[in-house]
Amino acid sequence: IRPAGAWSPRLSLSYMYPSCDETLNRGGDRDATLAGVGAVAEGARVILGDRLRRPVNFFELEVLLCNFRQALESRYPGRTLDSELTYYAKALPHWGAETLGDAIDFFGARERLFPSECLGELNGWDGNRKELGETFERYGYLWSDTRYIYAKSKDDLAHPVKRTT
């Protein structure tokens, strides 16, 4: 991970390794602290790689640590993407479809950048799905639009329907 100034993954590591809280969150960015953060992160990376039975790089570890922290705060992976739909809907009455359409190809850009199963405009939701922020705390898993089908799962998030491909 990027230990200097990387408060989010450091906080997540301290949840996983409470005995290392002082090293991870109380020493700022001093050299000794950064060395300690690096050692804890390396240990977590090795454990994760062993469990997945494949090498894990620090970027993957950092993303997972940030998603873990967000899940503890009732957020879900993809929440920001869903929020963009809400922001666009709020801007539309003010700016108008022609102005917004001329300024940006909002929906086209989203289709080019993100998997189609993650896009609310293609799958029937129009903003944040607050209930997905509770899946980790209530049911013990992180929601993923690439792994589960929202339309078939939303009424029973305790038993999400997995994608087959």
KEZANU-998284 format. One record per atom (N, C-alpha, C): x, y, z; atom name. Coordinates in pm, 1 decimal. Each point is the difference from the previous one (the first is absolute). Last residue first. Layout:
N
R        x        y        z atome
R        X        Y        Z    CA
...
END
This chain:
165
R        x        y        z atome
R  -2217.8  -1615.6  -1525.5     N
R    113.2     18.7    -90.8    CA
R     96.0    101.1     53.9     C
R   -403.2   -124.5    228.8     N
R     54.1   -128.7    -43.7    CA
R    118.3     15.2    -94.3     C
R   -206.6    299.5    438.8     N
R      8.8     -3.7   -146.0    CA
R     62.9   -133.0    -40.2     C
R   -272.9     44.5    469.0     N
R    129.3     16.7    -66.8    CA
R    -15.9      0.2   -150.9     C
R   -331.3    144.7    425.7     N
R      5.5    -87.8   -117.2    CA
R    129.1     29.4    -75.8     C
R   -106.3     62.3    550.1     N
R     14.3     63.5   -131.0    CA
R     12.0   -102.7   -111.9     C
R   -176.9     17.5    506.3     N
R     27.6   -108.1    -95.0    CA
R     13.3     58.3   -140.8     C
R    -81.2    283.3    363.4     N
R     65.9   -105.7     77.4    CA
R     40.9   -115.7    -90.6     C
R   -259.3    373.3   -154.2     N
R    144.8     18.8     -6.0    CA
R     76.7    -99.4     86.5     C
R   -484.6     59.5   -227.3     N
R     54.3    -92.6     99.3    CA
R    152.4      5.3     -4.8     C
R   -265.2    276.4   -282.1     N
R   -104.3    -31.9     97.3    CA
R     46.8    -96.3    108.9     C
R    286.1    141.5   -371.4     N
R    -35.6    113.8     85.0    CA
R   -105.9    -30.6    105.3     C
R    203.3   -284.7   -370.3     N
R     46.6    -12.0    138.2    CA
R    -60.3    102.1     94.5     C
R    -54.5    -37.1   -489.8     N
R    -45.3   -128.4     54.6    CA
R     33.8    -16.1    147.9     C
R    130.9    392.0   -243.2     N
R   -144.6    -14.0    -22.5    CA
R    -55.0   -129.1     61.2     C
R    478.4     85.2      7.2     N
R    -78.8     82.3     91.4    CA
R   -150.0    -23.2    -15.3     C
R    417.9   -334.6    -78.3     N
R   -101.2     66.2    -83.2    CA
R    -94.3     76.1     92.3     C
R    550.7   -142.2     68.7     N
R   -140.5    -28.1     31.1    CA
R    -93.1     78.3    -92.1     C
R    481.2     26.8    -48.4     N
R    -16.7   -135.4     54.3    CA
R   -146.4    -39.2     19.3     C
R    151.9    431.5   -151.4     N
R     59.0    -94.1    -95.0    CA
R    -15.3   -144.7     47.2     C
R   -144.6    366.9    266.1     N
R    -87.3    -12.6   -117.0    CA
R     58.5    -94.0   -104.4     C
R     72.0     -3.7    542.0     N
R     71.6     26.7   -124.2    CA
R    -95.3    -20.5   -116.4     C
R     31.0     34.9    592.6     N
R    -76.7     -2.5   -124.1    CA
R     93.5     27.4   -117.1     C
R    154.3   -229.7    463.1     N
R      0.9    128.3    -70.3    CA
R    -79.8    -15.8   -128.1     C
R    -74.1   -288.6    475.1     N
R     65.2      4.3   -131.4    CA
R     -4.8    141.9    -55.4     C
R   -211.0   -168.2    426.4     N
R    138.3    -45.3     -4.8    CA
R     65.3     -5.7   -136.7     C
R   -453.7    150.0    197.3     N
R      7.8   -132.4    -62.3    CA
R    142.2    -51.3    -20.6     C
R   -125.2    430.3    220.0     N
R   -113.7    -89.7     25.6    CA
R     22.7   -143.4    -47.5     C
R    334.2    350.2    -64.0     N
R    -33.2     -9.2    142.2    CA
R   -108.2   -104.5     27.5     C
R    122.0     84.5   -451.2     N
R    115.8    -48.9     74.4    CA
R    -35.5    -21.9    146.6     C
R   -323.3    188.1   -297.1     N
R     23.5   -142.9    -24.3    CA
R    117.8    -54.6     80.7     C
R   -193.5    464.2    -35.3     N
R    -22.5    -81.4    119.5    CA
R     37.1   -147.1    -20.0     C
R      5.6    350.8   -338.9     N
R     97.7     36.9    101.4    CA
R    -11.4    -82.5    127.1     C
R   -310.3    -28.6   -359.5     N
R    122.2    -74.5    -30.3    CA
R    111.9     32.9     98.3     C
R   -428.2    223.5      5.6     N
R     -5.6   -134.0     58.5    CA
R    126.9    -80.9    -26.3     C
R    -78.3    436.4   -197.9     N
R     43.8      3.3    139.5    CA
R      6.2   -138.9     63.2     C
R     43.8    192.9   -487.5     N
R    -80.3   -110.9     51.7    CA
R     45.4    -23.8    144.4     C
R     30.5    441.7   -371.6     N
R     54.0    -86.2    104.7    CA
R   -101.0   -104.4     44.8     C
R   -127.4    169.3   -465.8     N
R     83.8     67.6     98.6    CA
R     50.8    -99.7    102.1     C
R   -310.5   -116.7   -352.1     N
R     29.1    137.7    -40.9    CA
R     82.5     78.7    100.9     C
R   -130.8   -539.2   -217.5     N
R      5.3     85.0    119.3    CA
R     50.5    137.2    -40.4     C
R    -59.6   -382.8   -318.5     N
R   -121.4     29.3     74.1    CA
R     11.8     70.6    133.4     C
R    326.5   -144.1   -371.5     N
R    -46.8   -110.5     83.5    CA
R   -113.3     34.9     95.6     C
R    257.3    291.6   -308.1     N
R    -22.6   -119.7    -81.4    CA
R    -67.5   -113.0     78.3     C
R    121.5    415.6    203.4     N
R    -82.2     39.3   -114.5    CA
R    -29.2   -118.0    -92.1     C
R    295.4    -47.7    377.1     N
R   -141.1      6.2     35.4    CA
R    -89.8     33.4   -116.7     C
R    488.4   -248.6      2.2     N
R    -64.4    126.3    -37.1    CA
R   -149.9     -3.6     26.6     C
R    338.4   -362.7     37.0     N
R     18.0     96.6    108.9    CA
R    -76.2    130.3    -22.9     C
R     31.5   -373.1   -315.6     N
R    -76.8    -44.3    116.2    CA
R     10.2     95.1    119.3     C
R    252.4     67.8   -408.8     N
R   -142.6     32.0    -14.8    CA
R    -81.6    -42.1    121.3     C
R    522.5    145.8     35.0     N
R    -77.6   -117.4    -42.5    CA
R   -149.7     31.2     -0.9     C
R    333.3    412.8    -77.9     N
R    -38.1    -93.3    106.0    CA
R    -75.9   -120.0    -54.6     C
R    180.4    379.0   -273.8     N
R     91.8    -14.6    112.3    CA
R    -30.5   -115.4     95.3     C
R   -264.8    138.3   -393.9     N
R    134.8    -33.3    -46.0    CA
R     93.8    -33.5    116.4     C
R   -445.8    141.5     85.8     N
R     -4.2   -129.9    -69.2    CA
R    138.7    -42.8    -47.7     C
R    -49.5    427.5    197.9     N
R    -19.3   -105.6     99.8    CA
R      0.6   -138.0    -66.1     C
R     13.2    375.9   -279.6     N
R    126.5    -15.9     72.0    CA
R    -10.5   -112.1    103.2     C
R   -390.4    120.3   -228.6     N
R     94.5    -66.7    -89.7    CA
R    133.7    -24.8     67.9     C
R   -329.1    251.4    226.7     N
R    -33.8   -142.2     -4.1    CA
R     92.8    -78.7    -92.6     C
R     76.8    472.6     35.8     N
R     -2.3    -63.1    131.7    CA
R    -23.3   -150.6     -8.8     C
R    183.5    381.9   -306.9     N
R    -74.9   -119.7    -37.8    CA
R     -2.3    -89.0    124.1     C
R     46.0    556.0    -17.9     N
R     58.8   -131.7     26.0    CA
R    -89.9   -109.6    -55.9     C
R    -81.4    465.4    -95.4     N
R    120.0     13.1     82.1    CA
R     69.8   -134.2     20.5     C
R   -415.7     38.5   -236.1     N
R    105.9     64.7    -76.7    CA
R    130.8      4.8     78.5     C
R   -383.7   -171.2    213.0     N
R     38.8    -88.5   -109.3    CA
R    111.3     57.8    -84.2     C
R   -194.3    263.4    340.7     N
R     79.5   -108.8     56.8    CA
R     49.1    -94.7   -108.3     C
R   -282.6    345.6   -139.1     N
R    124.2     54.9     54.1    CA
R     88.0   -110.7     56.2     C
R   -428.2   -122.1   -155.2     N
R     86.3     44.4   -110.4    CA
R    133.0     51.4     51.1     C
R   -335.3   -131.1    313.5     N
R     61.0   -113.6    -68.9    CA
R     93.5     44.1   -111.8     C
R    -86.6    311.6    439.6     N
R    -71.1    -48.1   -117.9    CA
R     77.5   -107.8    -72.5     C
R     76.5    271.2    429.7     N
R     76.2     25.3   -121.4    CA
R    -71.7    -42.5   -127.2     C
R   -208.9    -53.9    437.4     N
R     65.0    131.2      1.0    CA
R     64.5     32.5   -134.7     C
R   -208.0   -424.5     84.7     N
R   -100.4    106.9     -3.2    CA
R     62.6    139.7     -7.2     C
R    306.2   -377.1     27.4     N
R    -82.1      2.2   -121.0    CA
R   -105.4    110.8     -0.8     C
R    296.6   -128.4    374.3     N
R     50.7    102.2    -92.0    CA
R    -90.9     18.5   -120.4     C
R    -88.7   -339.5    324.2     N
R    -16.5    131.5     63.4    CA
R     44.1    112.0    -93.9     C
R     61.7   -448.6   -135.5     N
R   -144.1     28.6      6.5    CA
R    -27.0    135.9     63.8     C
R    443.9   -157.9     -5.9     N
R    -43.4     32.3   -136.0    CA
R   -147.8     37.7      0.0     C
R    181.0   -156.0    401.9     N
R     51.7    133.5    -32.4    CA
R    -45.8     43.9   -138.7     C
R   -105.0   -438.7    133.6     N
R    -75.2     96.9     80.2    CA
R     44.4    141.6    -33.9     C
R    239.8   -350.7   -192.7     N
R   -134.9      6.1    -58.3    CA
R    -86.2    102.2     73.2     C
R    429.3    -95.5    169.7     N
R      6.9     82.9   -120.8    CA
R   -135.8     11.3    -67.9     C
R     65.8   -291.4    372.2     N
R    -19.8    140.5     37.5    CA
R      2.0     91.1   -121.6     C
R    105.0   -463.6    -44.8     N
R   -144.0     23.2     15.7    CA
R    -29.3    146.0     33.2     C
R    448.0   -128.1    -17.8     N
R    -56.7    -10.6   -134.6    CA
R   -150.5     24.5      3.3     C
R    223.3    -29.2    407.6     N
R     35.1    124.8    -68.0    CA
R    -57.4      2.2   -140.4     C
R    -45.9   -396.9    248.4     N
R    -85.0    107.5     53.3    CA
R     27.6    132.8    -70.7     C
R    234.4   -433.4    -51.5     N
R    -93.3     44.9   -103.3    CA
R    -89.5    113.6     45.3     C
R    191.3   -326.2    361.4     N
R     70.7     25.5   -124.9    CA
R   -101.1     33.9   -109.7     C
R   -149.3    122.4    490.6     N
R     21.7   -120.9    -79.3    CA
R     80.0     35.2   -124.6     C
R   -122.9    178.8    549.5     N
R     12.6     33.2   -141.8    CA
R     28.3   -129.3    -74.8     C
R    -34.0     75.8    494.6     N
R   -126.5    -19.1    -73.2    CA
R      5.3     54.6   -142.1     C
R    373.4    -43.6    312.2     N
R    -70.5    128.4     10.0    CA
R   -129.7     -1.6    -80.5     C
R    293.3   -368.7     -1.5     N
R    -23.4     21.4    142.5    CA
R    -74.7    130.3     25.1     C
R    135.9    -98.8   -436.5     N
R   -106.9    -92.5     39.6    CA
R    -32.5     15.9    148.0     C
R    365.3    240.3   -175.6     N
R   -127.4     57.4    -43.3    CA
R   -116.6    -90.0     38.7     C
R    432.9   -159.4     84.7     N
R    -31.0    114.4     86.9    CA
R   -134.0     60.6    -37.7     C
R    156.3   -342.8   -277.6     N
R    -31.6    -52.9    132.9    CA
R    -39.2    113.7     93.8     C
R    163.5    113.3   -424.7     N
R   -136.4    -53.6     -8.7    CA
R    -45.8    -55.4    134.7     C
R    445.4    142.1    -29.1     N
R    -90.6    115.7     -7.3    CA
R   -145.5    -45.7    -10.0     C
R    332.7   -332.0     -8.3     N
R     -2.5     64.5    131.2    CA
R    -94.8    119.4      1.4     C
R     76.2   -219.8   -411.0     N
R    -78.8    -83.4     91.4    CA
R     -9.4     61.8    138.8     C
R    276.8    213.9   -314.2     N
R   -140.7      9.9    -41.6    CA
R    -88.6    -80.9     94.2     C
R    464.5    -34.9     63.9     N
R    -48.9    132.5     39.2    CA
R   -147.1     18.0    -37.5     C
R    219.4   -397.0   -136.4     N
R    -16.8      3.6    145.1    CA
R    -58.9    133.6     43.6     C
R    117.6    -47.5   -451.9     N
R   -117.9    -81.3     32.9    CA
R    -28.6      3.2    150.0     C
R    392.9    209.8   -141.5     N
R   -116.6     74.6    -48.1    CA
R   -128.1    -75.7     34.7     C
R    416.9   -203.7     88.2     N
R    -38.7     99.2     99.9    CA
R   -118.1     85.2    -45.0     C
R     42.9   -506.0   -185.7     N
R     87.4    116.9      3.6    CA
R    -53.8    103.1    100.1     C
R    -22.4   -561.4    -41.7     N
R    -81.3    120.7     15.6    CA
R     96.2    117.8      4.5     C
R      2.2   -560.9   -173.8     N
R     66.4    121.2     47.8    CA
R    -97.9    118.0      5.2     C
R   -198.3   -488.1     73.6     N
R     62.1     72.5   -111.3    CA
R     70.8    122.5     57.3     C
R   -306.2   -296.1    244.8     N
R     86.1    -91.0    -76.6    CA
R     53.7     64.1   -127.4     C
R   -277.3    172.9    382.4     N
R    -49.7      1.7   -137.9    CA
R     75.4    -97.7    -90.3     C
R    129.7     49.0    453.4     N
R   -142.7    -39.1      1.9    CA
R    -57.7     -6.1   -140.0     C
R    447.6    150.7     57.9     N
R    -11.3   -141.7     36.9    CA
R   -145.5    -46.4     -5.3     C
R     84.9    456.5    -69.2     N
R     47.6    -80.0   -112.6    CA
R     -9.6   -149.1     27.2     C
R    -98.8    296.6    352.2     N
R   -104.0      5.3   -103.5    CA
R     39.6    -84.5   -121.1     C
R    319.3     47.5    341.0     N
R   -113.7    -80.6     46.9    CA
R   -109.9     -3.9   -105.4     C
R    365.7    282.3    -85.0     N
R     40.1   -140.8     -7.6    CA
R   -115.4    -91.0     42.2     C
R    -59.0    464.3     45.9     N
R      6.4    -36.3   -141.7    CA
R     34.2   -148.0    -17.1     C
R      7.7    190.0    432.5     N
R   -138.3    -15.6    -48.0    CA
R     -1.8    -45.0   -145.5     C
R    419.6    101.9    188.0     N
R    -57.1   -118.9     63.3    CA
R   -141.6    -27.5    -47.7     C
R    205.0    397.2   -140.0     N
R     62.6   -116.2    -64.8    CA
R    -54.7   -129.7     58.7     C
R   -131.5    402.9    201.9     N
R    -63.3    -16.4   -131.7    CA
R     57.5   -121.2    -73.3     C
R    197.2    121.8    408.4     N
R   -135.4    -51.6     24.1    CA
R    -69.8    -26.7   -133.3     C
R    422.1    201.8    -24.1     N
R     12.1   -137.8     49.3    CA
R   -137.7    -62.1     24.4     C
R     27.5    457.3   -126.3     N
R     38.8    -87.8   -110.1    CA
R      8.6   -145.6     42.6     C
R    -74.7    325.5    328.6     N
R   -119.0    -13.5    -85.1    CA
R     30.3    -95.9   -114.8     C
R    360.7    114.7    271.9     N
R    -94.8    -86.0     71.0    CA
R   -126.1    -24.4    -80.0     C
R    314.6    304.2   -167.7     N
R     57.3   -135.3     -5.0    CA
R    -93.6    -99.1     69.3     C
R   -111.0    452.2     24.2     N
R    -22.8    -51.2   -135.2    CA
R     57.4   -140.5    -16.7     C
R     81.0    224.6    405.6     N
R   -142.1    -33.9    -12.2    CA
R    -27.8    -61.1   -136.2     C
R    429.9    167.4     82.1     N
R    -22.1   -122.0     78.2    CA
R   -145.5    -45.7    -11.0     C
R    118.8    412.5   -207.9     N
R     61.7   -115.8    -65.7    CA
R    -27.4   -130.5     74.3     C
R   -358.8    390.0     49.7     N
R    142.7    -13.3     31.2    CA
R     53.8   -128.5    -62.8     C
R   -458.8    215.7     -4.2     N
R     73.2    -52.5   -115.2    CA
R    150.9     -2.8     25.2     C
R   -397.7    -43.4    384.8     N
R     15.3     89.5   -114.0    CA
R     73.0    -67.5   -114.7     C
R   -138.6   -208.1    425.7     N
R    137.2     44.2    -19.6    CA
R     21.8     93.9   -116.0     C
R   -406.8   -247.4    164.2     N
R     39.1    102.2     96.0    CA
R    138.6     59.1    -25.1     C
R   -252.7   -371.5   -240.1     N
R    -79.2    123.7      1.3    CA
R     50.6    110.5     90.5     C
R    206.6   -455.3    -83.8     N
R    -69.9     35.4   -123.6    CA
R    -59.9    139.9      1.8     C
R    229.6   -191.4    383.2     N
R     92.5      6.1   -113.9    CA
R    -69.6     55.7   -123.3     C
R   -267.9    -83.6    376.3     N
R     91.4    111.3     25.7    CA
R     98.2     18.3   -115.7     C
R   -301.0   -370.8    -13.8     N
R    -65.9    129.8    -18.1    CA
R     95.6    117.0     19.1     C
R     45.3   -506.7     23.1     N
R     89.8     87.2    -77.2    CA
R    -55.9    141.1    -16.5     C
R   -236.7   -363.9    213.3     N
R    123.6     14.7     77.6    CA
R    100.0     92.3    -69.5     C
R   -416.8   -127.1   -208.5     N
R    -13.4    103.1    103.3    CA
R    126.4     19.6     83.5     C
R   -127.3   -189.5   -484.4     N
R    110.0    -26.6     91.9    CA
R     -2.2    104.7    111.1     C
R   -339.0     10.9   -321.7     N
R     35.9   -141.1    -15.5    CA
R    107.8    -42.5     99.8     C
R   -139.1    450.9    -20.7     N
R   -118.2    -79.2     37.1    CA
R     33.1   -149.3     -3.8     C
R    326.7    298.6   -150.1     N
R     -9.4      4.1    146.6    CA
R   -125.4    -71.2     50.0     C
R     71.4     45.8   -467.0     N
R     96.2    -94.4     57.6    CA
R     -8.4     -0.7    152.4     C
R   -258.3    318.0   -225.0     N
R    -51.9   -135.8    -21.5    CA
R     93.8   -105.0     57.8     C
R    143.6    446.5      5.4     N
R   -109.6    -19.1     94.5    CA
R    -57.6   -141.1    -12.5     C
R    323.4    126.4   -310.6     N
R     61.5    -15.0    131.7    CA
R   -107.0    -22.4    106.3     C
R   -131.3     96.0   -444.1     N
R     47.3   -137.6     15.7    CA
R     67.0    -23.3    135.5     C
R   -156.1    444.9    -70.2     N
R   -107.5    -98.5    -11.3    CA
R     49.9   -144.3      9.9     C
R    298.4    391.5      2.3     N
R    -74.7    -20.5    124.6    CA
R   -101.6   -113.5    -11.1     C
R    449.0    171.3   -239.5     N
R   -107.2    -91.5    -41.6    CA
R    -83.7    -38.6    121.8     C
R    414.6    277.6    -20.3     N
R   -125.9     71.2    -18.6    CA
R   -117.4    -88.9    -35.6     C
R    440.6   -236.9    -52.9     N
R      5.3    141.5     37.6    CA
R   -133.1     67.1    -32.2     C
R     70.9   -465.9   -117.0     N
R    -19.4     25.7    142.1    CA
R     -1.2    147.2     38.0     C
R   -134.7   -313.6   -420.8     N
R     70.7    127.4      8.9    CA
R    -13.4     44.6    146.0     C
R     -1.1   -525.7   -130.1     N
R    -85.5    118.3      0.0    CA
R     88.5    122.5      0.0     C
END
